[in-house]
Amino acid sequence: MIQLGVNIDHVATIRQARMTYEPDPVWAAVEAQLGGADGITVHPREDRRHAQDHDVRRLERLSHIKLNLEMAATDEMIAIARDVKPHTSMLVPEGRMEITTEGGLDVAGQKDRLKYVVASLASAGMLVSAFIDAEERQVEACHECGFSICEIHTGPYAHAFFDHGRDEESPPVVAEIEKVRRAGALVSEAGMRFNAGHALNYYNVQPIAALPGVRELHIGHSIVARAVFIGLREAVREMKRLMREAAHARAHVHAGRP
């Protein structure tokens, strides 16, 4: 069954706007779990613009579902991850001036460094994931470095979807879906887990959720934005329903059922 990891960074963003104690990301994690989330994602950036170190430690200690720690491959973050021991540490590129992550990690261009980072994190007992663009050379590099999971960057697909009439049958959109599908197939063939995420929302999620072999989607901003109007628990429940519908339809097609 396809799983949903909910990124709660933007709950912390609201809190940090006033530098206070509310809303509490741990409370958000509980609400997300009650809505059907299978995991929680949090990304303490170098500038700590939203999630703080104490958020990570409290989430690991108090959450009843798995914690995915997004992190830059820095010595500081390696030390934090080895201390906290989340279920998964996901290595992502990080730029001080970017609003959000702008592309996948260039694993192929820094294999020596990342082999060391992966080994260090894995030896502390966690799964290690890479957030990468849908490119064969990046998948191959991840396998060489020892990653357990590849999360394929769906941002280009989401932008194509928005720019071309929100039509999943538009040729540019189909081309981006095919890139993600092909990369995911390579990930699975290499024995790694195929996850996907970035810029997914309630309108574009189903074509990605329907891809063969996808294990988990990580979604944050659109869920938190929806929660402003209907509450986090219901926002998560709606997203999970859309994902399950798409995965169920895929299974029926592959089984030859109408």
N, C-alpha and C positions, 0 to 999 in steps of 0.2 A: 504494500500500500504506500502510495506517495506520501511524503511527510512535508510539514511546513515548519520552517524556522522563522520566528518573528524577531526582526531587528528592532530593539527598543531605544536606540540611540536618540531618536527625536523626542522621546519622553524626557530624557535628560536635557535635551536642548531647551525645552520649555522651562525646566527648572533652572538651568544656568542663566537664562535671560534675566532672572532676578537674583541669582546667586543665593538661593534659599534651599529649602529641604523638600519642596513639593513642586510637581508630582514626583512620587518615589518610583524609580525604575523597578524596584523589587515588587511593588504593588502591581505595576504594569505587567510584570512577568507572571504573577498569579492570575491576573485577569486573562492574559493571553492563553495560559494553560487551561483555564476553565472554558475558554472558547474553542479549544481543540488544538492548540499549538503543540508540536512535538519537541520543540527546542526553542531556546532564546539565543539571539545573537547580540553581541555588544562590541563596540570598537573604541577603546580608549586611544585617541589620537595623541600624537606628540604634544600638541598644544592643549590637550584636554578640553576641547571646545564643548563637548557634551559629556560622555561617560567619564567618570573619575575612577581612580584605582579602588577606592572603597566600594564603588558600585560592583565592580567585578568580583571582589571577594565576598560581598554579601549575596550576590546572585548565585555564586557557586555553592555557598553554604546553605542558602534558604530555598533555592528553586528545586522543584521536584521533577523537572525535566532537564534534558541535556543542555549544556551551555557551550556555545560556539564563540570562541574569542577571536575576533578579527584583530590582526596586529601587523605592524610593520616588522621586518626581519632585523630589528635592532637588538643590541645587547640588553638594553633596558627592558624591552618587551619580552625577550626570551627569559630573563630572570623572573619577571612577573608571572609569565605562563608556567614556568617550572615550579613556582611557589604555589600558585592557585590550583593548578592541575585541572583545567576545564576538560570536558569530554573531547572537544576538538579545538585545535588552534589553526586558524586559517590565515595564511600569509597573503597580504595584499600590498600593492604599491601605495605610497602615501606622499602627497605633496602638501606643503604648508599652506599654499594659496588656493588649492582647489576647494570647491564647494562640497563635492562628493567625489568618490573614487572615479577617475576618468578613464581607466583602462585596466587591462589585466596585468598581472605581474610578469615581468620578462624573466621567466625561469631559465630559458635557453641561454640568456646572456650573462647569467651569474650562477652557473651550476656549482662551481666549487664552493662558494659561500653558502648556497642553499643546501647542499648535501650536509654540511656541518650543522646548519640550523635545524634541518629535519631530524637528524640523528640526535641532537641535543633535546629536542622536544619529545620525540618518540621514546627516548630512554627514561623520561619522567612519567611515562604511562598514558600519553594522550594520542589520539589520532591527529595527523597533520594534513591539512588541506591547502591547496593553492587556488587562488582566484585568477583565472587565466582567460585570455582571448581564445576564440574558437579557431585555433591554428594547430595543425598537426605537429609542428616542431615544438610547440610549447607542451603538448600532451606527452610527446616522447621525452622531453627534458624532465617533466614531472616524474615519469616512471624511472628515469635514471637516478633522480635525486632521492627516490624512496617515499614520495608522497602516497598517502592512503586514499586521498580524495582529490578530485579536481572539480572546482565549481566553475562552470562555463559562463562567461560574461554575456548577459543578455541585453546589455545596453544598446548595441547597434540594432538588434531586432526591435526593441521597444521604440527607438527613435524612428525607424523605418515604418513601423506600424502607425505612429502618430502622424508622420509626414505624408503618408500615402492613403489617406482616407479611412484609417482605422479598419482596413480591409485585409484580412489574413490571406486572401487569395490574390492580392496585388503582387505582381512579379518581384518587386524589390523586397517585399515582406517574405514571400516564399523563399527567396534566395537566402535571407538571413536565418530563417527557420532551418533551412537545409544545412547551413554552416554549423549551427548549434547541434543539430541531429548528428551530423557527420563527426564532429569533435566528440560528442557524447559516446558514440559507438566506439571510437578509438580508445576513449577512457575505459570503457567497460572491457574491451578486448585486452587491454593491458592489465586487467585485474584490479583496477581502481574503482572507487565509487563515483558515479556521475551525478553531480549536483548542478544546479543552475541558479542564477539570480542577478539582479540589478535592474532597476527601473520597471519591474513588473508591477501591474496594477489589476484592478478588477475587470478591465476591458481587454487586456492583452495576455492574460496569464494562461488561458486554456490551451492555445497551440503549443506552448512550452510544456505544460503539465501533461499533454498527450504524447510527448515524445517517448519512444521506446527506451527503457532502461533508466530513465531519470528517477533518482531516489528521493531527492529533497530539493525544495525551493526555499530560498531565503528572501524574504520580503519585509520591508520596514516602512518606508515613508508613506506609501499609499494606505497601509493599514492604520497607521497613526493618524493620518489625515482623515480617513473615514471615521475613526473613533471620536473625533471632535464632535461629530453629529449624532452618532448612534451608540457610542461606548466601545471600549476596546474589546470586550468579550464578544459582542455581536459582530464587530468588524472582523475579528479572527475567524469566527464561525462562518461568515459569508465567504471569506477567501478559501477556507478549507473545503467548503461545499463545491465551489467552482473547480478546484483542483481535482477533487474526487470524481466529479462528473466527467471531466476530460479523461482522466485515467481509466475510468470505468468504460467509457465509450471506446477507448483504444483497445482495451482488453476484449471487448465484444467483437470488434472488427477483426482482431487477430485470431479469435476463436471461430470466426466464420458465422457468427450469429447476427441476425438483423438488429 
